[in-house]
Each structure stands twice: as structure tokens, then as C-alpha cells.
Amino acid sequence: MNKAEKTATIEALKEQFANNAFFYLTDTTSMTVAETNKFRRVCFEKGIGVQMIKNKLIKKALEGAPADKNYEQVFELLHGSTVVLFSE
């Protein structure tokens, strides 16, 4: 992923964080590929957006959030294989 792609991903994430009332982070490190695929399929069927994104990009997107939304405590949770779930 080049710098332009990373910047575009961060901007898209910022928009998603701003436009969704709720989001969830989950660590899928202990899940097998089959379990992860099943999890993603169930989320898709329920209308939940699932994105596997590098922790560094998630952090940069959250750092750009408005001042009234302080996500600093979330940063320490960003390790392993992080999946972001968006629900409208």
C-alpha cells in the first residue's frame, strides 16, 4: 500500500467513524481463517460492515476525530489483527 492509498484509507475511515453512531473493535488473532470467514459472513448477513485494517491506520483516523470525541483510550487496544465493525 503506497502513501496515497494509505491517505485515502485514513480519510475513508474518518468519514465512516463520523457517519456511524457506533463502531466496535475486535481482535481476531485467536480465530482461524475459517472462523474469521464465518464471522464476516454472519456480519454481512446482519448488515454490519466489517473491515480488517492496519492498527496504525485506525489510530491515525481516530486521531483526526473532532475534539469532543476523545478516542485516546482506544489506542492501547490496537494490537494484533484488529477488525472494525460499523453498525448504523
FITOR-375707 format. One record per residue: residue number from 1; residue in one letter; x, y, z of N, C-alpha, C in turn. Coordinates in nm, 2 decimals. Atoms other than C-alpha are relative to their C-alpha. Layout:
# FITOR-375707
<NUM,"A",<X,Y,Z>,<X,Y,Z>,<X,Y,Z>>
...
END
This chain:
# FITOR-375707
<1,"M",<0.09,-0.12,0.00>,<0.00,0.00,0.00>,<0.09,0.12,0.00>>
<2,"N",<-0.09,-0.12,0.01>,<0.16,0.33,-0.11>,<-0.06,0.11,0.09>>
<3,"K",<0.05,-0.11,-0.09>,<0.12,0.66,0.07>,<-0.13,0.06,-0.04>>
<4,"A",<0.13,-0.05,0.05>,<-0.17,0.78,-0.15>,<-0.11,-0.09,0.04>>
<5,"E",<0.10,0.10,-0.03>,<-0.36,0.46,-0.08>,<-0.03,0.01,0.16>>
<6,"K",<0.01,-0.01,-0.15>,<-0.29,0.49,0.30>,<-0.08,0.13,0.03>>
<7,"T",<0.07,-0.13,-0.03>,<-0.41,0.86,0.30>,<-0.15,-0.02,-0.04>>
<8,"A",<0.14,0.02,0.04>,<-0.73,0.76,0.11>,<-0.07,-0.09,0.10>>
<9,"T",<0.06,0.10,-0.09>,<-0.79,0.47,0.35>,<-0.03,0.08,0.13>>
<10,"I",<0.02,-0.08,-0.12>,<-0.75,0.71,0.65>,<-0.12,0.09,-0.01>>
<11,"E",<0.11,-0.09,0.02>,<-0.99,0.96,0.50>,<-0.13,-0.07,0.00>>
<12,"A",<0.13,0.08,0.00>,<-1.25,0.70,0.43>,<-0.04,-0.05,0.13>>
<13,"L",<0.03,0.04,-0.14>,<-1.22,0.57,0.78>,<-0.05,0.11,0.09>>
<14,"K",<0.05,-0.12,-0.07>,<-1.26,0.92,0.92>,<-0.14,0.02,-0.02>>
<15,"E",<0.14,-0.02,0.04>,<-1.58,0.95,0.73>,<-0.09,-0.10,0.06>>
<16,"Q",<0.08,0.11,-0.06>,<-1.71,0.61,0.85>,<-0.01,0.02,0.15>>
<17,"F",<0.01,-0.02,-0.14>,<-1.63,0.69,1.21>,<-0.09,0.12,0.03>>
<18,"A",<0.09,-0.12,-0.02>,<-1.81,1.03,1.17>,<-0.14,-0.03,-0.03>>
<19,"N",<0.13,0.03,0.04>,<-2.11,0.88,1.00>,<-0.07,-0.11,0.06>>
<20,"N",<0.06,0.11,-0.07>,<-2.17,0.58,1.22>,<-0.01,0.03,0.15>>
<21,"A",<0.02,-0.03,-0.15>,<-2.32,0.62,1.57>,<0.09,-0.09,0.08>>
<22,"F",<-0.07,0.10,-0.08>,<-2.14,0.31,1.68>,<0.10,-0.07,-0.09>>
<23,"F",<-0.10,0.09,0.07>,<-1.83,0.11,1.59>,<0.06,-0.09,0.11>>
<24,"Y",<-0.06,0.10,-0.09>,<-1.67,-0.19,1.75>,<0.14,-0.05,-0.05>>
<25,"L",<-0.13,0.06,0.04>,<-1.31,-0.32,1.75>,<0.01,-0.14,0.06>>
<26,"T",<-0.02,0.13,-0.05>,<-1.24,-0.68,1.78>,<0.14,-0.06,-0.04>>
<27,"D",<-0.13,0.06,0.03>,<-0.91,-0.88,1.79>,<-0.03,-0.14,-0.05>>
<28,"T",<0.02,0.14,0.06>,<-0.93,-1.19,1.56>,<0.12,-0.08,0.00>>
<29,"T",<-0.13,0.07,0.00>,<-0.58,-1.31,1.64>,<-0.02,-0.15,0.03>>
<30,"S",<0.02,0.14,-0.04>,<-0.71,-1.63,1.80>,<-0.09,-0.08,-0.09>>
<31,"M",<0.09,0.06,0.09>,<-0.95,-1.71,1.52>,<0.07,-0.06,-0.12>>
<32,"T",<-0.06,0.06,0.12>,<-0.87,-1.95,1.24>,<-0.06,0.08,-0.12>>
<33,"V",<0.05,-0.06,0.12>,<-0.93,-1.84,0.88>,<-0.14,-0.04,-0.02>>
<34,"A",<0.13,0.05,0.02>,<-1.24,-2.05,0.86>,<-0.10,0.08,0.10>>
<35,"E",<0.09,-0.07,-0.10>,<-1.38,-1.89,1.18>,<-0.01,0.15,-0.04>>
<36,"T",<0.00,-0.14,0.04>,<-1.29,-1.54,1.06>,<-0.10,0.02,-0.12>>
<37,"N",<0.09,-0.01,0.11>,<-1.47,-1.60,0.73>,<-0.14,-0.02,0.04>>
<38,"K",<0.14,0.03,-0.05>,<-1.78,-1.74,0.91>,<-0.05,0.13,0.07>>
<39,"F",<0.03,-0.12,-0.08>,<-1.77,-1.43,1.14>,<-0.04,0.11,-0.10>>
<40,"R",<0.02,-0.10,0.10>,<-1.75,-1.20,0.84>,<-0.13,-0.02,-0.08>>
<41,"R",<0.12,0.03,0.07>,<-2.03,-1.38,0.66>,<-0.13,0.03,0.09>>
<42,"V",<0.11,-0.02,-0.10>,<-2.26,-1.36,0.97>,<-0.03,0.16,0.01>>
<43,"C",<0.01,-0.15,-0.01>,<-2.19,-0.98,1.00>,<-0.06,0.05,-0.13>>
<44,"F",<0.05,-0.05,0.13>,<-2.26,-0.93,0.63>,<-0.15,-0.02,-0.01>>
<45,"E",<0.15,0.04,0.01>,<-2.60,-1.11,0.66>,<-0.08,0.09,0.10>>
<46,"K",<0.06,-0.09,-0.10>,<-2.68,-0.88,0.96>,<0.01,0.15,-0.04>>
<47,"G",<-0.01,-0.14,0.04>,<-2.59,-0.56,0.77>,<0.11,0.07,0.08>>
<48,"I",<-0.11,-0.06,-0.08>,<-2.28,-0.50,0.98>,<0.12,0.01,-0.09>>
<49,"G",<-0.12,-0.02,0.08>,<-1.98,-0.35,0.79>,<0.12,-0.05,0.08>>
<50,"V",<-0.12,0.06,-0.06>,<-1.66,-0.54,0.86>,<0.12,0.04,-0.08>>
<51,"Q",<-0.13,-0.04,0.07>,<-1.31,-0.41,0.77>,<0.12,-0.04,0.09>>
<52,"M",<-0.12,0.04,-0.06>,<-0.98,-0.56,0.86>,<0.10,0.11,-0.05>>
<53,"I",<-0.08,-0.11,0.04>,<-0.75,-0.26,0.87>,<0.12,0.01,0.10>>
<54,"K",<-0.13,-0.01,-0.09>,<-0.39,-0.20,1.00>,<-0.03,0.10,0.11>>
<55,"N",<0.02,-0.08,-0.12>,<-0.39,-0.06,1.35>,<0.05,0.14,-0.01>>
<56,"K",<-0.06,-0.13,0.02>,<-0.17,0.23,1.25>,<-0.10,0.09,-0.07>>
<57,"L",<0.09,-0.08,0.08>,<-0.43,0.35,1.00>,<-0.13,0.03,0.08>>
<58,"I",<0.12,-0.02,-0.09>,<-0.72,0.31,1.25>,<0.04,0.11,0.10>>
<59,"K",<-0.04,-0.10,-0.09>,<-0.52,0.52,1.50>,<0.01,0.13,-0.06>>
<60,"K",<-0.01,-0.13,0.07>,<-0.45,0.79,1.25>,<-0.14,0.06,-0.03>>
<61,"A",<0.14,-0.05,0.03>,<-0.82,0.81,1.15>,<-0.06,0.05,0.13>>
<62,"L",<0.07,-0.04,-0.13>,<-0.93,0.83,1.52>,<0.07,0.13,0.05>>
<63,"E",<-0.07,-0.13,-0.04>,<-0.66,1.10,1.59>,<-0.06,0.12,-0.07>>
<64,"G",<0.05,-0.11,0.07>,<-0.83,1.31,1.33>,<-0.15,0.03,0.03>>
<65,"A",<0.14,-0.02,-0.04>,<-1.17,1.29,1.51>,<-0.02,0.14,0.06>>
<66,"P",<0.03,-0.12,-0.06>,<-1.34,1.60,1.64>,<0.05,0.00,0.15>>
<67,"A",<-0.05,-0.01,-0.14>,<-1.21,1.73,1.98>,<-0.10,-0.06,0.11>>
<68,"D",<0.09,0.05,-0.10>,<-1.53,1.63,2.16>,<-0.01,-0.15,0.01>>
<69,"K",<0.00,0.15,0.00>,<-1.47,1.26,2.07>,<0.15,-0.04,0.03>>
<70,"N",<-0.14,0.03,-0.04>,<-1.15,1.16,2.26>,<0.01,-0.15,0.00>>
<71,"Y",<-0.02,0.14,0.02>,<-1.05,0.81,2.14>,<0.13,-0.05,0.05>>
<72,"E",<-0.14,0.04,-0.04>,<-0.71,0.81,2.31>,<0.01,-0.13,0.08>>
<73,"Q",<-0.01,0.13,-0.07>,<-0.80,0.52,2.54>,<-0.02,-0.12,-0.09>>
<74,"V",<0.01,0.11,0.09>,<-0.88,0.31,2.24>,<0.13,-0.04,-0.06>>
<75,"F",<-0.12,0.03,0.06>,<-0.53,0.33,2.11>,<0.08,-0.11,0.06>>
<76,"E",<-0.07,0.11,-0.07>,<-0.39,0.09,2.37>,<-0.06,-0.14,-0.04>>
<77,"L",<0.06,0.12,0.04>,<-0.63,-0.17,2.24>,<0.03,-0.05,-0.14>>
<78,"L",<-0.03,0.03,0.14>,<-0.50,-0.16,1.89>,<0.13,-0.08,-0.01>>
<79,"H",<-0.11,0.10,0.02>,<-0.28,-0.47,1.86>,<-0.05,-0.12,-0.06>>
<80,"G",<0.04,0.13,0.06>,<-0.29,-0.80,1.68>,<-0.08,0.03,-0.13>>
<81,"S",<0.08,-0.01,0.12>,<-0.54,-0.85,1.40>,<-0.13,0.07,0.04>>
<82,"T",<0.12,-0.08,-0.04>,<-0.80,-0.57,1.45>,<-0.10,0.01,-0.11>>
<83,"V",<0.11,-0.01,0.09>,<-1.13,-0.58,1.28>,<-0.09,0.11,0.05>>
<84,"V",<0.10,-0.11,-0.04>,<-1.36,-0.27,1.28>,<-0.13,-0.04,-0.06>>
<85,"L",<0.14,0.03,0.03>,<-1.73,-0.33,1.28>,<-0.08,0.13,0.01>>
<86,"F",<0.08,-0.12,0.01>,<-1.96,-0.05,1.17>,<-0.15,-0.04,0.00>>
<87,"S",<0.14,0.02,0.00>,<-2.33,-0.05,1.25>,<-0.08,0.13,0.00>>
<88,"E",<0.08,-0.13,0.00>,<-2.58,0.22,1.16>,<-0.12,-0.01,0.09>>
END
